[in-house]
Amino acid sequence: MVYSSAHRQTANDAQAAEVAEAVFLTLGYRARKLGRNAVLAGWLFRTTRIACRKLPKSHRKKIQAPSNTLASISEPSPSLSLWTNVAPKFDAALDRLPAKQREAVLLQTLVGCTDAELAENLRTSPRRAAKRVKRGLKRLARRLHKRRYPVKAETLALACALEGRGPAVTQGLSERILDLAEHSFGQKPAGEVVRRTLRSMAWARWRRRVKIGVPCAILLVATLIATGVYIDSRNGNSHLLAWFLEWSVRHQARSIPGLAQAARSWPTAPETPALKAELIRSAADLYQITNIWLARLSFSADQWKSLEPRRISPLPNFMQRDGTILLRNPKAHRSGLAGVLGYDFDWAHADFEFGSVPFRNVGARYKGNGTYLDSLYGLKRSFKVNFHKFTKGQQFGGVEEMNFSNLIEDRSYMSDALAYELFREAGVPAPRTAYAWLSVSVTGQWDRKNLGLYLLVENLGSAFAAEWFGSKRTPIFKPVTYELFKDLGEDWSAYAAIYDLKTRATAAQEGRVIEFSQLLSHASDTEFAQRLDEFLDLDEFAGFLAGLVVLSSYDSFLSSGQNFYLYLDPRSDKFGFIPWDLDHAWGGFPLLATPEERERASIWHPWVGKNRLLERVLSVEQFRKIYRARLEGMASRLFVPSRLFARIDEMARLLRSPVAAESTFRLERFDQAVSNQWRDRSEGGSGWGPDRPVHQLKRFIENRSKSVRNQLDGKSKGMLLKRNQ
């Protein structure tokens, strides 16, 4: 069987003999590895196929064959016998049959086993063995038919039995095989065809394992992923969304050239004087908008590691169908998107140097929500530094805590600073600012690694309260809610997490929140209008609202239910508001509407979605008059293009040098943000990523001032902005 199969495939006596020798020598080397249920005929046939393919090219140069030999037949010929026509394609077609059918056909048609012997070799019943032969021959006939050799299964079986077992084995081949097997026992294979055949069979095992293993592994991974997605879908896919947001931000460093460029040292000019912090006596000395301080945080390796956020479970179903996002995760210490996505910031010990003045054992932690997430591609995080966190009584010119904002989302580097300044000029309580060039040292890792230019923002604590409201005991809250002053019952515990008290408050002061919530939620329009002034400082709130509206600051109380503080003035027992986190002011919030729509946003319906407080307050005629007066004052005195353009140019001259030291990527966008030349708003990358089109301050100011003026004069109703759903 082996010799005849090799002869059909090579059409050469010498090559067929060489293959037969290789097959039986291979059997000697592989006999121990044959399975207990292996069918020897099937194994020999498959090994013969492999050995024929592994004949060296020099051996495969066929002797010129007569025109009637198997090697010369490429098309069926009527003048030749059936077997002579079929033989050249027979072995290839047989090899493609399923193993059980191939073995059955081999044993009965080419080996000549009886029905009983066939069943015994196949280890099955005679009926099943006969069925395998019948099905195998039918399938074999179909395969030959596709190769243009039409033949019936019965005729093929007869041809195989009569002619398929020839030609006769060359003389002395059996003795030569036995002699080679005897001398090769226990030695490495000597023949080249044997070595190639053994190597191919070894690789064949691995190929089978890969063919089976890889799809199984893929199926297993796909099943695990599908199971995870299904389980997570029951929680609104919160884990997947958190993972995707983090992955997409980290991927930006590879996809956006220049984004992760390392900051150089600053100041670059030796003649630039460094500010000396030992001269500071008060917060007013520290927080001057044109100050750029040099600061450094120093950590041990363990302290730096402890600074990393602690991972907690993301908030389930935080994405709402109306486009809002739930911003309070009960498992996080603080409200906001970072906590919702599973990041919780803990304090770490550090040393701190500010304006050449050293401080030992301060508290440091990361801060921010969007600014933290958007900085994950690099190292420039926002920080809080608390002087007395671990060292009781330590402070700096009356300042107990500093906020370092990384300005990662502000291409102009001045959105916060100018917006806070505008509020203060309008008489609205707002923090003061300065700038700082921050570096970080980590033992054994970095020494004064430059992070870049930061905005220093005054902390809204007891010192701020004393300066603005005359008492350190002023309650200051930081609410995160879309439903401010919603009635939640008589118990303060229902309000505590939402309003996040930053200072201390008496039970009576907490009760004022509950009382105003009940008035807002249940009072008739008449009662609400009559009693509103008892709870809300109308002039202060009108100034706060007017500032947000002219600035089109929509990452705020107007849309996202966050980024503001609430205080209860102890002198009047009325509530007031403080703006916070204004890096997306000046119409720069990319997640809501288009720049043109934000420029034309309505001044009389400035909120997005539902806002019960604004709806009711703006329906009170007394407040509308005060609010209009505040808008008129801002439009005529403060929000004036020529005035603001000059201030932007002044700040740009101050900031350009440290921005240039931070990176050429940011310098290019800084120059665009403060430019007088309007750019095509379609230029840039995605609508929200770091390569998005640069928002230009002066263009917004010019267009927004016209829109506000037209709305005040009754020439335009403005545009109602809607949240994407």
LINFENWO-V978301 format. One record per residue. N is the residue number from 0. RES is the residue in one letter. BURIAL is + if it has 16 or more other C-alpha atoms within 10 Angstrom, else -. Layout:
# LINFENWO-V978301
N&RES&BURIAL, N&RES&BURIAL
This chain:
# LINFENWO-V978301
0&M&+, 1&V&+, 2&Y&+, 3&S&+, 4&S&+, 5&A&+, 6&H&+, 7&R&+, 8&Q&+, 9&T&+, 10&A&+, 11&N&+, 12&D&+, 13&A&-, 14&Q&+, 15&A&+, 16&A&+, 17&E&+, 18&V&+, 19&A&+, 20&E&+, 21&A&+, 22&V&+, 23&F&+, 24&L&+, 25&T&+, 26&L&+, 27&G&-, 28&Y&+, 29&R&-, 30&A&-, 31&R&-, 32&K&-, 33&L&-, 34&G&-, 35&R&-, 36&N&-, 37&A&-, 38&V&+, 39&L&+, 40&A&+, 41&G&+, 42&W&-, 43&L&+, 44&F&+, 45&R&+, 46&T&+, 47&T&+, 48&R&+, 49&I&+, 50&A&+, 51&C&+, 52&R&+, 53&K&+, 54&L&+, 55&P&-, 56&K&-, 57&S&-, 58&H&-, 59&R&-, 60&K&-, 61&K&-, 62&I&-, 63&Q&-, 64&A&-, 65&P&-, 66&S&-, 67&N&-, 68&T&-, 69&L&+, 70&A&+, 71&S&-, 72&I&+, 73&S&-, 74&E&-, 75&P&+, 76&S&-, 77&P&-, 78&S&-, 79&L&-, 80&S&-, 81&L&+, 82&W&+, 83&T&+, 84&N&+, 85&V&+, 86&A&+, 87&P&+, 88&K&+, 89&F&+, 90&D&+, 91&A&-, 92&A&+, 93&L&+, 94&D&+, 95&R&-, 96&L&+, 97&P&-, 98&A&-, 99&K&-, 100&Q&+, 101&R&+, 102&E&+, 103&A&+, 104&V&+, 105&L&+, 106&L&+, 107&Q&+, 108&T&+, 109&L&+, 110&V&+, 111&G&-, 112&C&+, 113&T&-, 114&D&+, 115&A&-, 116&E&-, 117&L&+, 118&A&+, 119&E&-, 120&N&+, 121&L&+, 122&R&-, 123&T&-, 124&S&-, 125&P&+, 126&R&-, 127&R&-, 128&A&+, 129&A&+, 130&K&-, 131&R&+, 132&V&+, 133&K&+, 134&R&+, 135&G&+, 136&L&+, 137&K&+, 138&R&+, 139&L&+, 140&A&+, 141&R&+, 142&R&+, 143&L&+, 144&H&-, 145&K&-, 146&R&-, 147&R&-, 148&Y&+, 149&P&+, 150&V&+, 151&K&-, 152&A&+, 153&E&-, 154&T&-, 155&L&+, 156&A&+, 157&L&-, 158&A&+, 159&C&+, 160&A&+, 161&L&-, 162&E&+, 163&G&+, 164&R&+, 165&G&+, 166&P&-, 167&A&-, 168&V&+, 169&T&-, 170&Q&-, 171&G&-, 172&L&-, 173&S&-, 174&E&-, 175&R&-, 176&I&+, 177&L&-, 178&D&-, 179&L&+, 180&A&+, 181&E&-, 182&H&-, 183&S&+, 184&F&-, 185&G&-, 186&Q&-, 187&K&-, 188&P&+, 189&A&-, 190&G&-, 191&E&-, 192&V&+, 193&V&+, 194&R&+, 195&R&+, 196&T&+, 197&L&+, 198&R&-, 199&S&+, 200&M&+, 201&A&-, 202&W&-, 203&A&-, 204&R&-, 205&W&-, 206&R&-, 207&R&-, 208&R&-, 209&V&-, 210&K&-, 211&I&-, 212&G&-, 213&V&-, 214&P&-, 215&C&-, 216&A&-, 217&I&-, 218&L&-, 219&L&-, 220&V&-, 221&A&-, 222&T&-, 223&L&-, 224&I&-, 225&A&-, 226&T&-, 227&G&-, 228&V&+, 229&Y&-, 230&I&-, 231&D&+, 232&S&-, 233&R&-, 234&N&-, 235&G&+, 236&N&+, 237&S&+, 238&H&+, 239&L&+, 240&L&+, 241&A&+, 242&W&-, 243&F&-, 244&L&-, 245&E&+, 246&W&-, 247&S&-, 248&V&+, 249&R&+, 250&H&-, 251&Q&+, 252&A&+, 253&R&-, 254&S&-, 255&I&-, 256&P&-, 257&G&-, 258&L&+, 259&A&+, 260&Q&-, 261&A&+, 262&A&+, 263&R&+, 264&S&+, 265&W&+, 266&P&-, 267&T&-, 268&A&-, 269&P&-, 270&E&-, 271&T&-, 272&P&-, 273&A&-, 274&L&-, 275&K&-, 276&A&+, 277&E&-, 278&L&-, 279&I&-, 280&R&-, 281&S&-, 282&A&+, 283&A&-, 284&D&-, 285&L&+, 286&Y&+, 287&Q&-, 288&I&+, 289&T&-, 290&N&+, 291&I&+, 292&W&+, 293&L&+, 294&A&+, 295&R&+, 296&L&+, 297&S&+, 298&F&+, 299&S&+, 300&A&-, 301&D&-, 302&Q&+, 303&W&+, 304&K&-, 305&S&+, 306&L&+, 307&E&+, 308&P&+, 309&R&-, 310&R&-, 311&I&-, 312&S&+, 313&P&+, 314&L&+, 315&P&+, 316&N&+, 317&F&+, 318&M&+, 319&Q&-, 320&R&-, 321&D&-, 322&G&-, 323&T&+, 324&I&+, 325&L&+, 326&L&+, 327&R&+, 328&N&+, 329&P&-, 330&K&+, 331&A&+, 332&H&-, 333&R&+, 334&S&+, 335&G&+, 336&L&+, 337&A&+, 338&G&+, 339&V&+, 340&L&+, 341&G&+, 342&Y&+, 343&D&+, 344&F&+, 345&D&+, 346&W&+, 347&A&+, 348&H&+, 349&A&+, 350&D&+, 351&F&+, 352&E&+, 353&F&+, 354&G&+, 355&S&+, 356&V&-, 357&P&-, 358&F&+, 359&R&-, 360&N&+, 361&V&+, 362&G&+, 363&A&+, 364&R&+, 365&Y&+, 366&K&+, 367&G&+, 368&N&+, 369&G&-, 370&T&+, 371&Y&+, 372&L&+, 373&D&+, 374&S&+, 375&L&+, 376&Y&+, 377&G&+, 378&L&-, 379&K&+, 380&R&+, 381&S&+, 382&F&+, 383&K&+, 384&V&+, 385&N&+, 386&F&+, 387&H&+, 388&K&+, 389&F&+, 390&T&-, 391&K&-, 392&G&-, 393&Q&+, 394&Q&-, 395&F&+, 396&G&-, 397&G&-, 398&V&+, 399&E&+, 400&E&+, 401&M&+, 402&N&+, 403&F&+, 404&S&+, 405&N&+, 406&L&+, 407&I&+, 408&E&+, 409&D&+, 410&R&+, 411&S&+, 412&Y&+, 413&M&+, 414&S&+, 415&D&+, 416&A&+, 417&L&+, 418&A&+, 419&Y&+, 420&E&+, 421&L&+, 422&F&+, 423&R&+, 424&E&-, 425&A&+, 426&G&-, 427&V&+, 428&P&+, 429&A&+, 430&P&+, 431&R&+, 432&T&+, 433&A&+, 434&Y&+, 435&A&+, 436&W&+, 437&L&+, 438&S&+, 439&V&+, 440&S&+, 441&V&+, 442&T&-, 443&G&-, 444&Q&-, 445&W&-, 446&D&-, 447&R&-, 448&K&+, 449&N&+, 450&L&+, 451&G&+, 452&L&+, 453&Y&+, 454&L&+, 455&L&+, 456&V&+, 457&E&+, 458&N&+, 459&L&+, 460&G&+, 461&S&+, 462&A&+, 463&F&+, 464&A&+, 465&A&-, 466&E&-, 467&W&-, 468&F&+, 469&G&-, 470&S&+, 471&K&+, 472&R&+, 473&T&+, 474&P&+, 475&I&+, 476&F&+, 477&K&+, 478&P&+, 479&V&+, 480&T&+, 481&Y&+, 482&E&-, 483&L&+, 484&F&+, 485&K&+, 486&D&+, 487&L&-, 488&G&-, 489&E&-, 490&D&-, 491&W&-, 492&S&-, 493&A&-, 494&Y&+, 495&A&-, 496&A&+, 497&I&+, 498&Y&+, 499&D&+, 500&L&+, 501&K&+, 502&T&+, 503&R&-, 504&A&+, 505&T&-, 506&A&-, 507&A&-, 508&Q&+, 509&E&+, 510&G&-, 511&R&+, 512&V&+, 513&I&+, 514&E&+, 515&F&+, 516&S&+, 517&Q&+, 518&L&+, 519&L&+, 520&S&+, 521&H&-, 522&A&-, 523&S&-, 524&D&-, 525&T&-, 526&E&-, 527&F&+, 528&A&+, 529&Q&-, 530&R&-, 531&L&+, 532&D&-, 533&E&-, 534&F&+, 535&L&+, 536&D&+, 537&L&+, 538&D&+, 539&E&+, 540&F&+, 541&A&+, 542&G&+, 543&F&+, 544&L&+, 545&A&+, 546&G&+, 547&L&+, 548&V&+, 549&V&+, 550&L&+, 551&S&+, 552&S&+, 553&Y&+, 554&D&+, 555&S&+, 556&F&+, 557&L&+, 558&S&+, 559&S&+, 560&G&+, 561&Q&+, 562&N&+, 563&F&+, 564&Y&+, 565&L&+, 566&Y&+, 567&L&+, 568&D&+, 569&P&+, 570&R&-, 571&S&-, 572&D&+, 573&K&+, 574&F&+, 575&G&+, 576&F&+, 577&I&+, 578&P&+, 579&W&+, 580&D&+, 581&L&+, 582&D&+, 583&H&+, 584&A&+, 585&W&+, 586&G&+, 587&G&+, 588&F&+, 589&P&+, 590&L&-, 591&L&+, 592&A&+, 593&T&-, 594&P&+, 595&E&-, 596&E&+, 597&R&+, 598&E&+, 599&R&+, 600&A&+, 601&S&+, 602&I&+, 603&W&+, 604&H&+, 605&P&+, 606&W&+, 607&V&+, 608&G&+, 609&K&-, 610&N&+, 611&R&+, 612&L&+, 613&L&+, 614&E&-, 615&R&-, 616&V&+, 617&L&+, 618&S&-, 619&V&+, 620&E&-, 621&Q&-, 622&F&+, 623&R&+, 624&K&-, 625&I&+, 626&Y&+, 627&R&+, 628&A&+, 629&R&+, 630&L&+, 631&E&+, 632&G&-, 633&M&+, 634&A&+, 635&S&-, 636&R&-, 637&L&+, 638&F&+, 639&V&-, 640&P&+, 641&S&-, 642&R&-, 643&L&+, 644&F&+, 645&A&-, 646&R&-, 647&I&+, 648&D&-, 649&E&-, 650&M&+, 651&A&+, 652&R&-, 653&L&-, 654&L&+, 655&R&+, 656&S&-, 657&P&+, 658&V&+, 659&A&+, 660&A&+, 661&E&+, 662&S&+, 663&T&+, 664&F&+, 665&R&+, 666&L&+, 667&E&-, 668&R&+, 669&F&+, 670&D&+, 671&Q&+, 672&A&+, 673&V&+, 674&S&+, 675&N&-, 676&Q&-, 677&W&-, 678&R&-, 679&D&-, 680&R&-, 681&S&-, 682&E&-, 683&G&-, 684&G&-, 685&S&-, 686&G&-, 687&W&-, 688&G&+, 689&P&+, 690&D&+, 691&R&-, 692&P&+, 693&V&+, 694&H&+, 695&Q&+, 696&L&+, 697&K&+, 698&R&+, 699&F&+, 700&I&+, 701&E&+, 702&N&-, 703&R&+, 704&S&+, 705&K&+, 706&S&+, 707&V&+, 708&R&+, 709&N&-, 710&Q&+, 711&L&+, 712&D&-, 713&G&-, 714&K&-, 715&S&-, 716&K&+, 717&G&+, 718&M&+, 719&L&+, 720&L&+, 721&K&-, 722&R&-, 723&N&-, 724&Q&-
